[in-house]
Amino acid sequence: MSIECKDITKQFGSTRALDQVSLTLEPGHIYGLLGNNGAGKSTLLSILTDRQLPDQGTVTVDGQPVRNNDAALHKVFMVGEQNFFPEDMKIKRALHTMTYFYPDFDLRRAHGLAKQFGLSLKKKIPALSTGYSSIFRLILGLSVNTPYVIFDEPVLGLDAQHRELFYRLLVEKFMAQSCTILLSTHLISEVENLIDHTIILREGRILRNAPTEELLTSAYTLSGPAGLVEQYTEGKQILTSHSLGGLKTVTLQEESTEPLPAGLERSSMRLQDYFISLQEAEDGTTERKDANHVYES
Ligand SMILES: Nc1ncnc2c1ncn2[C@@H]1O[C@H](COP(=O)(O)OP(=O)(O)OP(=O)(O)O)[C@@H](O)[C@H]1O
């Protein structure tokens, strides 16, 4: 039981959107798919759901190829930006229509969620604001009972209160159904405590693919007087380095096990900081100096 991508490559003209991407989504996890703009996230999701063809590679759902395979595709529901309902359809009708395509669709829950989010069932889809269009699609994803649910930038345009509500409902759904959830988002700090497995894409390649906890313990931040920091970090893998006056802060790609010399301070990493450090290291902007914010490669 899993979604498996093997060696997925996709080229658009001179842009290699995905380059030999392989990954497995297993039951019982909330995966986070992270990556800067243009990293290849949407392309990967549309290939996963057979909306685009890869140039190379295969996608299987529970062992079945997804290519033109309704049975396999029926196990995966993706909440994206597109609206698949007729333009003038009312929300109530649209929710009901879902039960034809997904017999397990929980209509009662969908109505309950609409009430919780303050979405009027009488409204027509095009009359919805940006935020409520997102909410409508989220309700579909939260009410569908497929074993795999993918959310592509789910909280686009949602206010803070509705984002919080969505995250809470997502965890509730996950606990109740133990489905596999994949969340593609730029709001890393908001999902850090939600995603137990993190996949980081960069320029079409997988940069990291590991349990979130493992990623966060694989690096740490060290700060102190520049001389002491430099002495301690010699020969170690530095992701980023920031100097301010005589003080230096570095992000190290290693587990923090040894006791530190006096004068040095260690702090654990948040996922967003780790993500940014990784990107800076890949960009070659590892060394950042002073108030002028001069980047050196
Ligand atoms: N239909 C297309 N035609 C040409 N280039 C494309 C097409 N779709 C995607 N690309 C290119 O492929 C790369 C990956 O795009 P993709 O939309 O998958 O990235 P993303 O990680 O989802 O980005 P974002 O976070 O900005 O939405 C980008 O360079 C993009 O310009």
The ligand as an SDF file (V2000), in Angstrom:
LIG
                    3D

 31 33  0  0  0  0  0  0  0  0999 V2000
    3.4790   23.8910  -18.8630 N   0  0  0  0  0  0  0  0  0  0  0  0
    4.7170   24.3430  -18.6910 C   0  0  0  0  0  0  0  0  0  0  0  0
    5.4230   24.8590  -19.7020 N   0  0  0  0  0  0  0  0  0  0  0  0
    6.6730   25.3060  -19.5560 C   0  0  0  0  0  0  0  0  0  0  0  0
    7.3420   25.2870  -18.3740 N   0  0  0  0  0  0  0  0  0  0  0  0
    6.6960   24.7900  -17.3140 C   0  0  0  0  0  0  0  0  0  0  0  0
    5.3600   24.3010  -17.4110 C   0  0  0  0  0  0  0  0  0  0  0  0
    4.9830   23.8520  -16.1830 N   0  0  0  0  0  0  0  0  0  0  0  0
    6.0250   24.0720  -15.3620 C   0  0  0  0  0  0  0  0  0  0  0  0
    7.0510   24.6340  -16.0320 N   0  0  0  0  0  0  0  0  0  0  0  0
    8.3710   24.9780  -15.4940 C   0  0  0  0  0  0  0  0  0  0  0  0
    8.8240   23.8700  -14.7410 O   0  0  0  0  0  0  0  0  0  0  0  0
    9.4500   24.3070  -13.5380 C   0  0  0  0  0  0  0  0  0  0  0  0
    8.7470   23.7050  -12.3470 C   0  0  0  0  0  0  0  0  0  0  0  0
    7.4650   24.3020  -12.2540 O   0  0  0  0  0  0  0  0  0  0  0  0
    6.4040   23.9150  -11.1290 P   0  0  0  0  0  0  0  0  0  0  0  0
    5.1760   24.7090  -11.3980 O   0  0  0  0  0  0  0  0  0  0  0  0
    6.2730   22.4520  -11.0750 O   0  0  0  0  0  0  0  0  0  0  0  0
    7.1360   24.4330   -9.8170 O   0  0  0  0  0  0  0  0  0  0  0  0
    6.5380   24.6590   -8.3440 P   0  0  0  0  0  0  0  0  0  0  0  0
    7.5230   24.0880   -7.4030 O   0  0  0  0  0  0  0  0  0  0  0  0
    5.1430   24.1600   -8.2770 O   0  0  0  0  0  0  0  0  0  0  0  0
    6.5720   26.2430   -8.2600 O   0  0  0  0  0  0  0  0  0  0  0  0
    5.6500   27.2710   -7.4050 P   0  0  0  0  0  0  0  0  0  0  0  0
    5.9720   27.0620   -5.9750 O   0  0  0  0  0  0  0  0  0  0  0  0
    6.1230   28.5950   -7.9140 O   0  0  0  0  0  0  0  0  0  0  0  0
    4.2230   26.9850   -7.7650 O   0  0  0  0  0  0  0  0  0  0  0  0
    9.4330   25.8250  -13.5780 C   0  0  0  0  0  0  0  0  0  0  0  0
   10.6550   26.2890  -14.1080 O   0  0  0  0  0  0  0  0  0  0  0  0
    8.2780   26.1410  -14.5140 C   0  0  0  0  0  0  0  0  0  0  0  0
    8.4760   27.3780  -15.1590 O   0  0  0  0  0  0  0  0  0  0  0  0
  1  2  1  0
  2  3  1  0
  2  7  2  0
  3  4  2  0
  4  5  1  0
  5  6  2  0
  6  7  1  0
  6 10  1  0
  7  8  1  0
  8  9  2  0
  9 10  1  0
 10 11  1  0
 11 12  1  0
 11 30  1  0
 12 13  1  0
 13 14  1  0
 13 28  1  0
 14 15  1  0
 15 16  1  0
 16 17  2  0
 16 18  1  0
 16 19  1  0
 19 20  1  0
 20 21  2  0
 20 22  1  0
 20 23  1  0
 23 24  1  0
 24 25  2  0
 24 26  1  0
 24 27  1  0
 28 29  1  0
 28 30  1  0
 30 31  1  0
M  END
$$$$
